[in-house]
Amino acid sequence: MTLFQTILLAILEGITEFLPVSSTAHMKMANPFLGVGDTPFINMFEVVVQLAAILSVVVIYWKKFFDFKHYSFYIKLIIAIIPALIFGGLFKKYIDAALSNLLFISCVMIIGGIILLFIDNFFKNPTIHEEEKISNKNAFIIGCFQVLSIIFPGLSRSAATILGGMSQKLSRSVAAEFSFFLAVPTMFAASVKSFYDVYKHNPEVLVKENLFLLGIGGVIAFIVALLSVKFFIFYIQKNGFKLFGYYRIALGILFLIVSLSLGIKLM
């Protein structure tokens, strides 16, 4: 993996991590065109840079994350992450296989786009307009929705949890923000697991050069994500999710057409 490839993937991750368009799908789709192979280091890189991007949330919402007087916030995050931890641990082999199936990911991108076209009409008249009003039950159900993004790579963790939040009567912005909050422990756990797996089974890839690329990618993804978060919250408050739906459908179809034309392996 070259420095140029690292920078491009990190920028792509930072832009797409918080948008309901699946940053994982974008990186998986970009890899063949950038000449990046499916290796243990690449797989770990894609997970760890997601965590780096998500840490921008801790900076933006630092008052929320470090307000230790209101422990209910942390309890809700713990409750919400439980379904993903259980499912991720039990079905890791299936998840790894699905992540290497570009045809499956592309189809999920398109289907997810169709859902986003109608999500604003599905869930009207929200009653929860601030995080403090989210109950433990709401948090658990949102966590269950997050599992959908594990079962269907390309759906987008952000899209799944926002959908879960809006199904629980959260407003667009509160659903998005709670999705951001939940991403922190979720991706921290995923990154630790990914790093441990590489250390255990492929320690030879943890050379100085690769760790340098991992660090560079993380910093770039973090900086770009700082801007992406603010844009997303501002945009959905005024416009909703329809544009992201059209984008997902167009990208999924375009990727399939170009891949078939160039003979790129999809499965």
PLY file of the C-alpha trace (Angstrom):
ply
format ascii 1.0
element vertex 267
property float x
property float y
property float z
element edge 266
property int vertex1
property int vertex2
end_header
0.00 0.00 0.00
1.50 3.34 -1.03
1.30 6.71 0.68
-0.85 8.02 -2.20
-3.34 5.16 -1.81
-3.39 5.73 1.95
-4.20 9.43 1.58
-7.00 8.85 -0.93
-8.67 6.12 1.14
-8.36 8.20 4.32
-9.99 11.22 2.65
-12.75 8.99 1.30
-13.30 7.52 4.77
-13.37 10.92 6.46
-15.96 12.25 4.02
-18.29 9.25 4.08
-18.06 7.89 7.64
-20.93 9.94 9.04
-23.01 10.11 5.90
-25.61 7.34 5.39
-23.76 6.10 2.30
-21.45 3.45 3.85
-17.79 4.36 4.16
-16.94 0.64 4.06
-18.64 0.25 0.68
-16.78 3.28 -0.66
-13.40 1.94 0.40
-14.16 -1.57 -0.87
-15.33 -0.14 -4.21
-12.31 2.16 -4.48
-9.75 -0.56 -3.77
-9.82 -2.27 -7.21
-9.43 1.05 -9.02
-6.56 2.11 -6.74
-4.82 -1.22 -7.12
-5.26 -2.07 -3.45
-5.59 -5.79 -2.75
-7.59 -7.67 -0.13
-4.89 -8.29 2.51
-4.92 -8.58 6.32
-3.32 -5.15 6.66
-5.81 -3.49 4.29
-8.71 -5.03 6.18
-7.30 -3.74 9.47
-6.56 -0.33 7.92
-10.18 0.05 6.81
-11.43 -0.59 10.35
-8.88 1.51 12.23
-9.25 4.61 10.03
-12.98 4.42 10.66
-12.24 4.69 14.38
-9.92 7.63 13.71
-12.68 9.41 11.78
-15.21 8.65 14.49
-12.96 10.10 17.20
-13.76 13.50 15.67
-17.14 13.09 17.38
-15.42 13.03 20.77
-13.77 16.35 19.95
-16.93 18.01 18.62
-19.14 16.69 21.44
-16.47 16.68 24.16
-18.83 18.17 26.75
-21.17 15.21 26.25
-18.45 12.54 26.42
-16.70 13.99 29.46
-19.72 14.97 31.52
-19.25 12.26 34.13
-22.07 13.61 36.29
-24.66 12.27 33.86
-23.71 8.59 33.75
-26.99 7.65 32.04
-25.37 8.69 28.73
-22.69 6.01 29.11
-25.23 3.40 30.19
-27.26 4.00 27.04
-24.16 3.56 24.87
-23.26 0.32 26.68
-26.78 -1.03 26.22
-26.83 -0.02 22.55
-23.51 -1.67 21.70
-24.37 -5.08 23.20
-26.25 -6.47 20.13
-23.35 -5.61 17.79
-20.76 -7.16 20.12
-22.72 -10.39 20.39
-23.53 -10.69 16.71
-20.06 -9.62 15.56
-18.43 -12.24 17.77
-20.74 -15.06 16.72
-20.77 -14.44 12.97
-17.30 -13.10 12.19
-16.67 -15.62 9.37
-19.90 -14.66 7.62
-19.11 -10.98 8.04
-15.61 -11.38 6.56
-17.04 -13.27 3.57
-19.72 -10.62 2.96
-17.13 -7.84 3.12
-15.23 -9.40 0.20
-18.34 -9.74 -1.97
-18.55 -6.53 -4.00
-21.69 -7.65 -5.82
-23.49 -8.08 -2.52
-22.22 -4.73 -1.22
-23.31 -2.95 -4.41
-26.81 -4.43 -4.23
-27.11 -3.43 -0.57
-26.01 0.10 -1.52
-28.85 0.31 -4.03
-31.48 -1.16 -1.69
-30.33 1.12 1.13
-30.66 4.07 -1.23
-34.25 3.16 -2.02
-35.01 3.06 1.72
-33.50 6.51 2.22
-35.75 7.95 -0.48
-38.74 7.26 1.76
-37.35 7.42 5.30
-38.52 11.00 5.85
-42.08 9.93 4.97
-41.95 6.80 7.12
-41.17 8.57 10.38
-42.97 11.85 10.87
-43.78 13.87 13.98
-40.81 12.94 16.21
-41.26 13.38 19.94
-37.64 13.10 21.13
-35.62 16.24 20.41
-32.70 15.82 22.80
-30.42 12.94 23.79
-31.43 13.06 27.46
-34.96 11.93 26.52
-33.69 8.71 24.89
-34.60 5.77 27.13
-32.57 2.61 27.68
-35.17 0.74 25.65
-34.79 3.20 22.77
-31.01 2.76 22.94
-31.25 -1.04 22.82
-33.56 -0.99 19.80
-31.21 1.41 18.00
-28.39 -1.00 18.82
-30.39 -3.83 17.25
-30.74 -1.76 14.08
-26.97 -1.33 14.08
-26.67 -5.11 13.68
-28.28 -4.72 10.24
-25.16 -2.91 9.04
-23.10 -5.91 10.15
-25.36 -8.42 8.40
-25.53 -6.29 5.26
-22.17 -4.61 4.54
-22.84 -1.57 2.42
-26.03 -0.67 4.29
-24.06 1.86 6.39
-23.80 1.79 10.16
-24.87 5.42 10.18
-27.93 4.76 8.01
-28.99 1.73 10.08
-28.73 3.48 13.44
-30.38 6.67 12.17
-33.22 4.54 10.82
-33.43 2.86 14.23
-33.45 6.22 15.98
-36.17 7.67 13.81
-38.26 4.53 14.35
-38.09 5.40 18.06
-39.45 8.90 17.43
-36.08 10.65 17.55
-35.77 13.76 15.41
-33.40 13.64 12.42
-30.63 15.54 14.19
-30.92 13.64 17.49
-30.99 10.29 15.65
-27.86 11.32 13.73
-26.07 12.52 16.85
-26.85 9.36 18.81
-25.61 7.39 15.80
-22.34 9.34 16.08
-22.11 8.69 19.82
-22.74 4.96 19.39
-20.07 4.76 16.70
-17.30 5.53 19.21
-17.52 2.38 21.40
-18.61 0.26 18.42
-15.62 1.09 16.24
-13.24 1.06 19.22
-14.25 -2.55 19.88
-14.00 -3.42 16.18
-10.55 -1.82 15.89
-9.19 -3.62 18.94
-10.50 -6.93 17.59
-9.09 -6.28 14.11
-5.67 -5.26 15.46
-5.60 -8.29 17.76
-6.48 -10.67 14.90
-3.66 -9.27 12.78
-1.23 -9.43 15.69
-2.23 -13.03 16.37
-2.43 -14.42 12.84
-0.41 -12.05 10.63
2.09 -10.22 12.87
4.48 -9.80 9.93
2.32 -6.98 8.53
2.81 -4.81 11.62
6.08 -3.40 10.31
7.15 0.20 10.79
6.16 1.19 7.24
2.60 -0.11 7.61
2.15 1.44 11.05
3.31 4.76 9.59
0.68 4.51 6.85
-1.92 3.60 9.47
-1.01 6.69 11.47
-1.09 8.99 8.44
-4.42 7.57 7.33
-5.88 7.99 10.79
-4.86 11.64 11.09
-6.23 12.53 7.65
-9.52 10.68 8.22
-9.92 12.44 11.59
-9.41 15.93 10.15
-11.70 15.39 7.16
-14.39 13.86 9.39
-14.48 16.98 11.57
-15.89 18.87 8.60
-18.13 16.01 7.46
-19.98 15.78 10.79
-20.92 19.47 10.84
-22.04 19.41 7.22
-24.22 16.35 7.72
-26.10 17.67 10.76
-26.67 21.03 9.06
-27.86 19.42 5.82
-30.33 16.84 7.17
-32.00 19.36 9.47
-33.05 21.33 6.39
-33.25 18.73 3.62
-33.63 15.19 4.95
-32.11 12.04 3.44
-33.46 11.86 -0.12
-30.28 13.16 -1.80
-28.23 10.44 -0.10
-30.70 7.86 -1.37
-30.28 8.97 -4.98
-26.51 9.03 -4.54
-26.41 5.47 -3.18
-28.55 4.13 -6.02
-26.48 5.91 -8.68
-23.14 4.81 -7.21
-24.23 1.19 -6.78
-25.46 0.92 -10.36
-22.44 2.78 -11.78
-20.01 0.56 -9.87
-21.68 -2.60 -11.17
-21.65 -1.33 -14.78
-18.01 -0.20 -14.66
-16.86 -3.34 -12.85
-18.53 -5.63 -15.35
-17.13 -3.60 -18.25
-13.58 -3.79 -16.87
-13.87 -7.39 -15.74
-13.35 -6.60 -12.04
-14.04 -9.60 -9.82
-17.22 -8.94 -7.82
-17.46 -12.15 -5.82
0 1
1 2
2 3
3 4
4 5
5 6
6 7
7 8
8 9
9 10
10 11
11 12
12 13
13 14
14 15
15 16
16 17
17 18
18 19
19 20
20 21
21 22
22 23
23 24
24 25
25 26
26 27
27 28
28 29
29 30
30 31
31 32
32 33
33 34
34 35
35 36
36 37
37 38
38 39
39 40
40 41
41 42
42 43
43 44
44 45
45 46
46 47
47 48
48 49
49 50
50 51
51 52
52 53
53 54
54 55
55 56
56 57
57 58
58 59
59 60
60 61
61 62
62 63
63 64
64 65
65 66
66 67
67 68
68 69
69 70
70 71
71 72
72 73
73 74
74 75
75 76
76 77
77 78
78 79
79 80
80 81
81 82
82 83
83 84
84 85
85 86
86 87
87 88
88 89
89 90
90 91
91 92
92 93
93 94
94 95
95 96
96 97
97 98
98 99
99 100
100 101
101 102
102 103
103 104
104 105
105 106
106 107
107 108
108 109
109 110
110 111
111 112
112 113
113 114
114 115
115 116
116 117
117 118
118 119
119 120
120 121
121 122
122 123
123 124
124 125
125 126
126 127
127 128
128 129
129 130
130 131
131 132
132 133
133 134
134 135
135 136
136 137
137 138
138 139
139 140
140 141
141 142
142 143
143 144
144 145
145 146
146 147
147 148
148 149
149 150
150 151
151 152
152 153
153 154
154 155
155 156
156 157
157 158
158 159
159 160
160 161
161 162
162 163
163 164
164 165
165 166
166 167
167 168
168 169
169 170
170 171
171 172
172 173
173 174
174 175
175 176
176 177
177 178
178 179
179 180
180 181
181 182
182 183
183 184
184 185
185 186
186 187
187 188
188 189
189 190
190 191
191 192
192 193
193 194
194 195
195 196
196 197
197 198
198 199
199 200
200 201
201 202
202 203
203 204
204 205
205 206
206 207
207 208
208 209
209 210
210 211
211 212
212 213
213 214
214 215
215 216
216 217
217 218
218 219
219 220
220 221
221 222
222 223
223 224
224 225
225 226
226 227
227 228
228 229
229 230
230 231
231 232
232 233
233 234
234 235
235 236
236 237
237 238
238 239
239 240
240 241
241 242
242 243
243 244
244 245
245 246
246 247
247 248
248 249
249 250
250 251
251 252
252 253
253 254
254 255
255 256
256 257
257 258
258 259
259 260
260 261
261 262
262 263
263 264
264 265
265 266
